[in-house]
Amino acid sequence: MHGLHPDASSGPELFTWEFATDPYPAYAWLREHAPVRRTTLPSGVDAWLVTRYADARRALADPRLSKNPVHHAEQPHAKGKTGIPGERGSELMTHLLNIDPPDHTRLRRLVSQAFTPRRVAEFAPRVQELTDGLIDAFAAKGEADLIHDFAFPLPIYAICDLLGVPREDQDDFRDWAGMMIRHGGGPRGGVARSVKKMRRYLAELIHRKRDEPGDDLISGLIRASDDGEHLTENEAAAMAFILLFAGFETTVNLVGNGVYALLRNPGQRERLQRSLAAGETELLTTGIEELLRYDGPVELATWRYATEPVQLGGQSVALGDPVLVVLAAADRDPERFADPDRLDLSRSENKHLGYGHGIHYCLGAPLARLEGQTALATLLTRLPDLRLAVDPSDLRWRGGLIMRGLRTLPVQFTAVRD
């Protein structure tokens, strides 16, 4: 893997396997010495990394930093190396992560009704049912891989239910999503093939829902477009795709990283278990936010491109330059968070950037919070002596630029038999 840009002779090496395991010391160095730094990524693309909280928050809300890849002044060797693999070839580019106002405003308004607090609250019993069903499947074994057996299938089945994917098709979705996760740091071809299959399936599903609409998100998108909102079929498919793509891997990592952080911080984990046993919810609520800040599922915010020269953290970002805001670095900035490297589930002053900031603030945040809270509370209550089954040094983090998550999380516990 590439290290730093040749002109950055000092400082830590980025994007190695060691870095992936614990990037936080490197980010601390960057925050202090080079808070906005031009870096060559492993793909060969040059981009600016933004690591301080104040700069990050400003960049996330700066309208001069566009989400649309059409603004990338890319070198020939960088063609197609930004964004999600396969989305260009599958005509899935017109989604919320790649567009600016006014299209972004229109599409976001269309889909936001699915993620209102009321709709999410109505979905809570289904999330609890899915959570319990997954734990039931391994509770009697006394061991599990919490990524494969739990954190991964939970959001897949939840988002499929929300979108209106029939139960008999949901395992296909699970397979395609698995390809996306497995190839996070590997060849883009496998991911692109999965994206194409998903694109074909979503187009068929949109046709079916047109004839037989239900009370689901895809039917809602179709109804909105039929009511004169002019949502093209490509836009509807791209919307469904990005909700799945953005909605599942973030939750996989929130649950996986969250459980891992609790297992590494037994004092905090015991506090949470005592609080849950007493029927309290306050520590769970602040705890999920702290886990998002401490080791969140999204390491770098998705790509942005300067539409004009921009001054950022004392650096001159040129027209067309890509900018990557490092959420993981910003959320451990000591200028913003007291004792940032310490996990404190009761941290109340916690305006982390784990869900972004500005008009691209994560639309699915209420659902992710619900899934994260339900998953952690149920696991810790039903399997109270949960423990790591391997040495932490044996765990591997998935390669890849945007997301941060474990490949596996083997655990042991006292088998529970009904």
C-alpha positions as a Python dict, from the first residue, in 0.01 Angstrom:
ca = {
    (1, 'M'): (0, 0, 0),
    (2, 'H'): (112, 357, -63),
    (3, 'G'): (243, 566, 220),
    (4, 'L'): (232, 943, 228),
    (5, 'H'): (275, 1176, -66),
    (6, 'P'): (644, 1212, -158),
    (7, 'D'): (652, 1576, -40),
    (8, 'A'): (527, 1473, 303),
    (9, 'S'): (854, 1329, 423),
    (10, 'S'): (771, 1345, 791),
    (11, 'G'): (481, 1195, 980),
    (12, 'P'): (317, 857, 1015),
    (13, 'E'): (253, 617, 731),
    (14, 'L'): (-113, 606, 631),
    (15, 'F'): (-324, 326, 483),
    (16, 'T'): (-110, 34, 596),
    (17, 'W'): (-261, -265, 780),
    (18, 'E'): (-111, -134, 1104),
    (19, 'F'): (-280, 198, 1043),
    (20, 'A'): (-615, 26, 974),
    (21, 'T'): (-593, -150, 1312),
    (22, 'D'): (-547, 176, 1503),
    (23, 'P'): (-547, 494, 1293),
    (24, 'Y'): (-593, 727, 1591),
    (25, 'P'): (-224, 800, 1673),
    (26, 'A'): (-163, 892, 1306),
    (27, 'Y'): (-470, 1115, 1305),
    (28, 'A'): (-348, 1286, 1625),
    (29, 'W'): (-19, 1365, 1448),
    (30, 'L'): (-200, 1504, 1142),
    (31, 'R'): (-435, 1716, 1356),
    (32, 'E'): (-134, 1874, 1527),
    (33, 'H'): (115, 1908, 1240),
    (34, 'A'): (-77, 1896, 909),
    (35, 'P'): (-451, 1940, 976),
    (36, 'V'): (-532, 1982, 604),
    (37, 'R'): (-290, 1771, 405),
    (38, 'R'): (-267, 1665, 42),
    (39, 'T'): (-211, 1289, 32),
    (40, 'T'): (-185, 1017, -231),
    (41, 'L'): (-442, 749, -153),
    (42, 'P'): (-379, 376, -210),
    (43, 'S'): (-580, 404, -535),
    (44, 'G'): (-336, 665, -669),
    (45, 'V'): (-586, 950, -637),
    (46, 'D'): (-457, 1268, -471),
    (47, 'A'): (-692, 1419, -212),
    (48, 'W'): (-693, 1661, 80),
    (49, 'L'): (-744, 1504, 425),
    (50, 'V'): (-915, 1730, 682),
    (51, 'T'): (-857, 1617, 1043),
    (52, 'R'): (-946, 1897, 1291),
    (53, 'Y'): (-1302, 1924, 1421),
    (54, 'A'): (-1355, 2293, 1340),
    (55, 'D'): (-1220, 2254, 984),
    (56, 'A'): (-1416, 1931, 934),
    (57, 'R'): (-1746, 2082, 1044),
    (58, 'R'): (-1688, 2382, 818),
    (59, 'A'): (-1597, 2163, 518),
    (60, 'L'): (-1901, 1935, 562),
    (61, 'A'): (-2136, 2233, 530),
    (62, 'D'): (-1941, 2433, 266),
    (63, 'P'): (-2154, 2464, -52),
    (64, 'R'): (-1834, 2517, -256),
    (65, 'L'): (-1740, 2157, -186),
    (66, 'S'): (-1970, 1965, -418),
    (67, 'K'): (-2073, 1602, -382),
    (68, 'N'): (-2104, 1560, -758),
    (69, 'P'): (-1808, 1371, -914),
    (70, 'V'): (-1852, 1573, -1234),
    (71, 'H'): (-1652, 1844, -1052),
    (72, 'H'): (-1347, 1619, -1000),
    (73, 'A'): (-1049, 1744, -1201),
    (74, 'E'): (-925, 1387, -1212),
    (75, 'Q'): (-599, 1273, -1362),
    (76, 'P'): (-639, 1002, -1632),
    (77, 'H'): (-505, 731, -1395),
    (78, 'A'): (-770, 822, -1134),
    (79, 'K'): (-1071, 769, -1364),
    (80, 'G'): (-1349, 585, -1185),
    (81, 'K'): (-1152, 543, -863),
    (82, 'T'): (-1370, 764, -650),
    (83, 'G'): (-1719, 691, -519),
    (84, 'I'): (-1881, 348, -487),
    (85, 'P'): (-1747, 73, -717),
    (86, 'G'): (-1989, -14, -997),
    (87, 'E'): (-2225, 279, -953),
    (88, 'R'): (-2112, 454, -1274),
    (89, 'G'): (-2158, 151, -1496),
    (90, 'S'): (-2492, 65, -1334),
    (91, 'E'): (-2647, 411, -1382),
    (92, 'L'): (-2674, 452, -1006),
    (93, 'M'): (-2492, 783, -981),
    (94, 'T'): (-2796, 1004, -918),
    (95, 'H'): (-2826, 933, -548),
    (96, 'L'): (-2808, 1149, -236),
    (97, 'L'): (-2434, 1103, -182),
    (98, 'N'): (-2348, 1230, -531),
    (99, 'I'): (-2574, 1529, -588),
    (100, 'D'): (-2612, 1890, -479),
    (101, 'P'): (-2914, 2120, -442),
    (102, 'P'): (-3166, 2161, -596),
    (103, 'D'): (-3180, 1791, -695),
    (104, 'H'): (-3051, 1685, -355),
    (105, 'T'): (-3318, 1892, -180),
    (106, 'R'): (-3596, 1740, -393),
    (107, 'L'): (-3483, 1377, -357),
    (108, 'R'): (-3411, 1409, 14),
    (109, 'R'): (-3757, 1556, 77),
    (110, 'L'): (-3912, 1262, -106),
    (111, 'V'): (-3743, 999, 104),
    (112, 'S'): (-3722, 1174, 441),
    (113, 'Q'): (-4081, 1078, 526),
    (114, 'A'): (-3962, 717, 569),
    (115, 'F'): (-3719, 817, 843),
    (116, 'T'): (-3928, 1046, 1061),
    (117, 'P'): (-3905, 966, 1433),
    (118, 'R'): (-4267, 842, 1416),
    (119, 'R'): (-4200, 598, 1131),
    (120, 'V'): (-3883, 474, 1302),
    (121, 'A'): (-4068, 427, 1634),
    (122, 'E'): (-4333, 219, 1451),
    (123, 'F'): (-4051, 2, 1317),
    (124, 'A'): (-3900, -60, 1663),
    (125, 'P'): (-4091, -387, 1736),
    (126, 'R'): (-3970, -534, 1405),
    (127, 'V'): (-3608, -442, 1485),
    (128, 'Q'): (-3647, -608, 1827),
    (129, 'E'): (-3796, -920, 1664),
    (130, 'L'): (-3507, -942, 1415),
    (131, 'T'): (-3252, -890, 1693),
    (132, 'D'): (-3400, -1163, 1912),
    (133, 'G'): (-3433, -1404, 1618),
    (134, 'L'): (-3066, -1367, 1527),
    (135, 'I'): (-2952, -1419, 1888),
    (136, 'D'): (-3186, -1722, 1918),
    (137, 'A'): (-2997, -1883, 1629),
    (138, 'F'): (-2664, -1891, 1819),
    (139, 'A'): (-2750, -1851, 2190),
    (140, 'A'): (-2736, -2229, 2255),
    (141, 'K'): (-2390, -2267, 2096),
    (142, 'G'): (-2197, -2060, 2350),
    (143, 'E'): (-2001, -1892, 2069),
    (144, 'A'): (-2060, -1679, 1763),
    (145, 'D'): (-1897, -1447, 1513),
    (146, 'L'): (-2089, -1132, 1599),
    (147, 'I'): (-2021, -975, 1258),
    (148, 'H'): (-2139, -1265, 1041),
    (149, 'D'): (-2411, -1398, 1271),
    (150, 'F'): (-2551, -1073, 1407),
    (151, 'A'): (-2423, -726, 1311),
    (152, 'F'): (-2432, -801, 937),
    (153, 'P'): (-2775, -965, 890),
    (154, 'L'): (-2964, -732, 1128),
    (155, 'P'): (-2952, -410, 919),
    (156, 'I'): (-2984, -602, 591),
    (157, 'Y'): (-3315, -758, 692),
    (158, 'A'): (-3430, -431, 851),
    (159, 'I'): (-3361, -218, 543),
    (160, 'C'): (-3512, -486, 315),
    (161, 'D'): (-3832, -471, 521),
    (162, 'L'): (-3834, -90, 500),
    (163, 'L'): (-3775, -88, 124),
    (164, 'G'): (-4040, -355, 67),
    (165, 'V'): (-3813, -638, -56),
    (166, 'P'): (-4020, -959, -21),
    (167, 'R'): (-3892, -1200, 246),
    (168, 'E'): (-3816, -1469, -11),
    (169, 'D'): (-3573, -1233, -191),
    (170, 'Q'): (-3395, -1102, 118),
    (171, 'D'): (-3125, -1369, 125),
    (172, 'D'): (-3020, -1263, -227),
    (173, 'F'): (-2975, -914, -90),
    (174, 'R'): (-2773, -1056, 195),
    (175, 'D'): (-2540, -1227, -55),
    (176, 'W'): (-2491, -913, -266),
    (177, 'A'): (-2431, -700, 40),
    (178, 'G'): (-2181, -960, 165),
    (179, 'M'): (-1986, -922, -159),
    (180, 'M'): (-1971, -547, -104),
    (181, 'I'): (-1837, -588, 248),
    (182, 'R'): (-1593, -869, 170),
    (183, 'H'): (-1434, -675, -111),
    (184, 'G'): (-1408, -353, 87),
    (185, 'G'): (-1033, -334, 40),
    (186, 'G'): (-990, -577, -246),
    (187, 'P'): (-1068, -579, -617),
    (188, 'R'): (-1352, -349, -721),
    (189, 'G'): (-1477, -602, -979),
    (190, 'G'): (-1661, -825, -730),
    (191, 'V'): (-1833, -524, -578),
    (192, 'A'): (-1929, -387, -919),
    (193, 'R'): (-2089, -720, -1017),
    (194, 'S'): (-2296, -722, -698),
    (195, 'V'): (-2401, -362, -759),
    (196, 'K'): (-2516, -454, -1112),
    (197, 'K'): (-2723, -748, -983),
    (198, 'M'): (-2880, -528, -720),
    (199, 'R'): (-2954, -261, -982),
    (200, 'R'): (-3133, -516, -1204),
    (201, 'Y'): (-3332, -651, -912),
    (202, 'L'): (-3438, -302, -795),
    (203, 'A'): (-3557, -211, -1146),
    (204, 'E'): (-3777, -525, -1150),
    (205, 'L'): (-3904, -456, -799),
    (206, 'I'): (-3999, -98, -893),
    (207, 'H'): (-4204, -236, -1185),
    (208, 'R'): (-4378, -485, -955),
    (209, 'K'): (-4454, -222, -692),
    (210, 'R'): (-4604, 3, -956),
    (211, 'D'): (-4871, -265, -1015),
    (212, 'E'): (-4902, -371, -649),
    (213, 'P'): (-4794, -90, -418),
    (214, 'G'): (-4760, -149, -44),
    (215, 'D'): (-4681, 52, 268),
    (216, 'D'): (-4307, 49, 204),
    (217, 'L'): (-4039, 291, 94),
    (218, 'I'): (-4017, 189, -273),
    (219, 'S'): (-4398, 215, -308),
    (220, 'G'): (-4373, 558, -144),
    (221, 'L'): (-4109, 669, -394),
    (222, 'I'): (-4327, 550, -684),
    (223, 'R'): (-4635, 725, -542),
    (224, 'A'): (-4438, 1047, -504),
    (225, 'S'): (-4316, 1031, -864),
    (226, 'D'): (-4667, 955, -990),
    (227, 'D'): (-4792, 1259, -797),
    (228, 'G'): (-4585, 1482, -1019),
    (229, 'E'): (-4256, 1486, -827),
    (230, 'H'): (-4080, 1355, -1141),
    (231, 'L'): (-3863, 1086, -989),
    (232, 'T'): (-3711, 897, -1281),
    (233, 'E'): (-3680, 521, -1262),
    (234, 'N'): (-3302, 562, -1244),
    (235, 'E'): (-3344, 801, -953),
    (236, 'A'): (-3580, 561, -775),
    (237, 'A'): (-3339, 267, -824),
    (238, 'A'): (-3042, 481, -719),
    (239, 'M'): (-3231, 600, -412),
    (240, 'A'): (-3322, 246, -305),
    (241, 'F'): (-2962, 138, -371),
    (242, 'I'): (-2801, 413, -164),
    (243, 'L'): (-3042, 360, 126),
    (244, 'L'): (-2938, -3, 126),
    (245, 'F'): (-2569, 72, 74),
    (246, 'A'): (-2550, 358, 325),
    (247, 'G'): (-2799, 195, 559),
    (248, 'F'): (-2647, -144, 613),
    (249, 'E'): (-2267, -121, 635),
    (250, 'T'): (-2277, 175, 872),
    (251, 'T'): (-2497, -24, 1112),
    (252, 'V'): (-2284, -340, 1077),
    (253, 'N'): (-1987, -131, 1189),
    (254, 'L'): (-2176, 59, 1458),
    (255, 'V'): (-2278, -269, 1624),
    (256, 'G'): (-1942, -444, 1564),
    (257, 'N'): (-1718, -153, 1669),
    (258, 'G'): (-1956, -75, 1957),
    (259, 'V'): (-1952, -427, 2104),
    (260, 'Y'): (-1574, -443, 2058),
    (261, 'A'): (-1523, -109, 2236),
    (262, 'L'): (-1739, -229, 2528),
    (263, 'L'): (-1547, -557, 2552),
    (264, 'R'): (-1220, -359, 2565),
    (265, 'N'): (-1361, -122, 2830),
    (266, 'P'): (-1511, -354, 3093),
    (267, 'G'): (-1584, -76, 3342),
    (268, 'Q'): (-1803, 106, 3092),
    (269, 'R'): (-1970, -215, 2980),
    (270, 'E'): (-2058, -303, 3344),
    (271, 'R'): (-2206, 44, 3397),
    (272, 'L'): (-2427, -7, 3093),
    (273, 'Q'): (-2536, -355, 3203),
    (274, 'R'): (-2629, -228, 3550),
    (275, 'S'): (-2824, 58, 3395),
    (276, 'L'): (-3012, -177, 3158),
    (277, 'A'): (-3088, -420, 3444),
    (278, 'A'): (-3242, -129, 3636),
    (279, 'G'): (-3470, -53, 3339),
    (280, 'E'): (-3301, 280, 3260),
    (281, 'T'): (-3248, 410, 2906),
    (282, 'E'): (-3044, 726, 2957),
    (283, 'L'): (-2699, 563, 2955),
    (284, 'L'): (-2791, 358, 2647),
    (285, 'T'): (-2896, 677, 2467),
    (286, 'T'): (-2579, 873, 2547),
    (287, 'G'): (-2374, 554, 2512),
    (288, 'I'): (-2463, 500, 2145),
    (289, 'E'): (-2356, 857, 2067),
    (290, 'E'): (-2028, 804, 2252),
    (291, 'L'): (-1958, 479, 2065),
    (292, 'L'): (-2021, 667, 1739),
    (293, 'R'): (-1770, 932, 1844),
    (294, 'Y'): (-1510, 699, 1993),
    (295, 'D'): (-1473, 449, 1708),
    (296, 'G'): (-1750, 522, 1461),
    (297, 'P'): (-1855, 323, 1154),
    (298, 'V'): (-1762, 590, 898),
    (299, 'E'): (-1394, 685, 911),
    (300, 'L'): (-1397, 937, 627),
    (301, 'A'): (-1697, 1129, 496),
    (302, 'T'): (-1775, 1052, 131),
    (303, 'W'): (-1601, 1244, -147),
    (304, 'R'): (-1629, 1618, -201),
    (305, 'Y'): (-1486, 1826, -487),
    (306, 'A'): (-1395, 2197, -486),
    (307, 'T'): (-1608, 2392, -738),
    (308, 'E'): (-1382, 2697, -691),
    (309, 'P'): (-1054, 2762, -506),
    (310, 'V'): (-1116, 2721, -131),
    (311, 'Q'): (-904, 2816, 171),
    (312, 'L'): (-925, 2535, 427),
    (313, 'G'): (-719, 2514, 746),
    (314, 'G'): (-456, 2747, 602),
    (315, 'Q'): (-424, 2548, 277),
    (316, 'S'): (-530, 2648, -73),
    (317, 'V'): (-755, 2379, -222),
    (318, 'A'): (-765, 2417, -601),
    (319, 'L'): (-1068, 2396, -830),
    (320, 'G'): (-1153, 2027, -890),
    (321, 'D'): (-947, 1891, -599),
    (322, 'P'): (-1107, 1607, -398),
    (323, 'V'): (-1152, 1670, -23),
    (324, 'L'): (-1198, 1391, 231),
    (325, 'V'): (-1315, 1492, 579),
    (326, 'V'): (-1173, 1248, 836),
    (327, 'L'): (-1463, 1209, 1079),
    (328, 'A'): (-1263, 966, 1297),
    (329, 'A'): (-992, 1231, 1349),
    (330, 'A'): (-1234, 1520, 1406),
    (331, 'D'): (-1426, 1320, 1666),
    (332, 'R'): (-1111, 1274, 1876),
    (333, 'D'): (-1001, 1638, 1856),
    (334, 'P'): (-900, 1749, 2211),
    (335, 'E'): (-995, 2107, 2114),
    (336, 'R'): (-1356, 1987, 2099),
    (337, 'F'): (-1381, 1683, 2330),
    (338, 'A'): (-1234, 1655, 2678),
    (339, 'D'): (-1010, 1348, 2714),
    (340, 'P'): (-1111, 1231, 2363),
    (341, 'D'): (-930, 895, 2368),
    (342, 'R'): (-1133, 780, 2668),
    (343, 'L'): (-1465, 599, 2625),
    (344, 'D'): (-1725, 764, 2851),
    (345, 'L'): (-2077, 635, 2789),
    (346, 'S'): (-2228, 916, 2994),
    (347, 'R'): (-2055, 1193, 2791),
    (348, 'S'): (-2340, 1440, 2742),
    (349, 'E'): (-2165, 1725, 2557),
    (350, 'N'): (-2113, 1519, 2243),
    (351, 'K'): (-2173, 1695, 1912),
    (352, 'H'): (-1979, 1429, 1719),
    (353, 'L'): (-1967, 1423, 1338),
    (354, 'G'): (-2035, 1050, 1312),
    (355, 'Y'): (-2347, 1116, 1101),
    (356, 'G'): (-2195, 1411, 918),
    (357, 'H'): (-2315, 1770, 933),
    (358, 'G'): (-2503, 2013, 708),
    (359, 'I'): (-2744, 1923, 426),
    (360, 'H'): (-2586, 1578, 385),
    (361, 'Y'): (-2640, 1487, 752),
    (362, 'C'): (-2725, 1117, 757),
    (363, 'L'): (-3091, 1071, 670),
    (364, 'G'): (-3104, 728, 834),
    (365, 'A'): (-2955, 840, 1169),
    (366, 'P'): (-3279, 773, 1365),
    (367, 'L'): (-3298, 418, 1227),
    (368, 'A'): (-2926, 353, 1288),
    (369, 'R'): (-2963, 473, 1647),
    (370, 'L'): (-3262, 244, 1699),
    (371, 'E'): (-3079, -57, 1554),
    (372, 'G'): (-2761, 16, 1751),
    (373, 'Q'): (-2944, 64, 2081),
    (374, 'T'): (-3162, -244, 2032),
    (375, 'A'): (-2869, -466, 1928),
    (376, 'L'): (-2641, -365, 2217),
    (377, 'A'): (-2908, -367, 2486),
    (378, 'T'): (-3041, -710, 2381),
    (379, 'L'): (-2695, -868, 2349),
    (380, 'L'): (-2574, -741, 2687),
    (381, 'T'): (-2898, -843, 2858),
    (382, 'R'): (-2936, -1188, 2704),
    (383, 'L'): (-2565, -1282, 2699),
    (384, 'P'): (-2435, -1101, 3007),
    (385, 'D'): (-2093, -1273, 3018),
    (386, 'L'): (-2009, -1203, 2654),
    (387, 'R'): (-1630, -1203, 2600),
    (388, 'L'): (-1379, -1196, 2316),
    (389, 'A'): (-1282, -1546, 2197),
    (390, 'V'): (-948, -1435, 2047),
    (391, 'D'): (-667, -1200, 2135),
    (392, 'P'): (-745, -846, 2009),
    (393, 'S'): (-424, -857, 1802),
    (394, 'D'): (-576, -1144, 1599),
    (395, 'L'): (-869, -932, 1482),
    (396, 'R'): (-854, -781, 1133),
    (397, 'W'): (-1016, -460, 1014),
    (398, 'R'): (-1161, -443, 665),
    (399, 'G'): (-951, -249, 419),
    (400, 'G'): (-1116, 36, 236),
    (401, 'L'): (-1122, 410, 260),
    (402, 'I'): (-1459, 530, 387),
    (403, 'M'): (-1587, 270, 634),
    (404, 'R'): (-1424, 139, 952),
    (405, 'G'): (-1526, -210, 1063),
    (406, 'L'): (-1404, -550, 1178),
    (407, 'R'): (-1395, -850, 943),
    (408, 'T'): (-1493, -1086, 1226),
    (409, 'L'): (-1570, -1059, 1598),
    (410, 'P'): (-1550, -1406, 1756),
    (411, 'V'): (-1709, -1417, 2102),
    (412, 'Q'): (-1789, -1673, 2370),
    (413, 'F'): (-2056, -1675, 2641),
    (414, 'T'): (-2246, -1917, 2860),
    (415, 'A'): (-2479, -2111, 2630),
    (416, 'V'): (-2845, -2024, 2683),
    (417, 'R'): (-3090, -2308, 2621),
    (418, 'D'): (-3464, -2250, 2631),
}
